[in-house]
Each structure stands twice: as structure tokens, then as C-alpha cells.
Amino acid sequence: MRALIACEFSGTVRDAFRARGHDAWSCDLLPTERPGPHTQGDVLGVLDQDWDLMVAFPPCTYLARSGARWHWGTPQQSEAVAFVRRLLEAPIPRIALENPVGRLSSAIRRPDQVIQPWMFGHGETKATCLWLKNLPPLFATSVSLGREPRVHYAAPGPDRWRERSRTLTGVAEAFADQWGSLPALKNAA
């Protein structure tokens, strides 16, 4: 399977797919933090390549509920929603788009699923919405009983956004295990 991991600089999801034998590439404006196949640049420029699956993590600065009071109705928010629409309309048979609770629920549609890190072995809370195209909802793999909002309590600082945006390994492995094992869906885009 050829998998595009859009808007990912960490390489976490890309590497989870690669560990399972998939031809997975990350793409982000930032360089990758880990060696591996990565295109540094605008993901819109690679959407028309021959991908079987895209897992996209568009920036949430102007989309998340946490920033709604500062960004509601701004041109930046409109641009962010338009970017998400372009990702969801990409000619890729299977698409998962991830973002926190926020503007997309009213601007695009309600998410197909809301997951939490504690469903995948991480003892924390962080509601994460998934918009799915030709993909089943994820099922929990390892429910953790200890739960706290780690990212909510992260100390302010210049790298706080980076830590908040990382996909946890248990979630990345669920993406790769559950969606990476699906049969090819050519001509479904």
C-alpha cells in the first residue's frame, strides 16, 4: 500500500506504516524529525500521485475549539477550512483526516469518530476527531485506566505546539494495523 501521511513532521505515523511493509511517505512544510521518506513542502503538490491511503493532520491553530474565541470568522480560519476541504477532496481512495474538536464539525460535517489516547494504551485524554472516507472507525486496542489531560497541562513555551501536535505511538500503530490491512480500493477516489 502507498500511504501519504500529510502534515506530519514527526514521522511517527509514517514509520508505523513502514514497519508493516507499506510504502509510506510523510509530507510537511517542516523537515522530518526522523530519517525516512519525507517530502518537505506543500502537501497539495503531491496529492495527485498514486496513493492508496492518506492520513492527514492539518494544522489546528485556526480550527480547534481552544482557539475559537481568537480566530472565529478570520481570513486565516477560512483558509484553514479551505485547505481541509482540498485534502478531503483529494483523488485518493481512502482518507482519514484528524483534528481536535472545533470548527470543522460545523464548516465541513460532524466527524465520523472521536477517539482518545487512552483507547490505545496512553493514560491521557485528548479528544481527537476523525473524518473518514472509505475507512472503518478504529476500535480500541488497549484501554488505559489512568487518564489525565497531559497536553492541556503542558507548560507554555515555544515548543508547546510541537508536543501537542504529535500523534502518540499507540494511535499510530492502530492506524497502521487497522487501516493498513484493508484490501486495495482502486478507482474509489
Summary of the structure (lengths in Angstrom):
residues: 189
radius of gyration: 15.8
end to end distance: 14.9
largest distance: 46.5
contacts: 593
relative contact order: 0.17
helix: 30%
strand: 21%
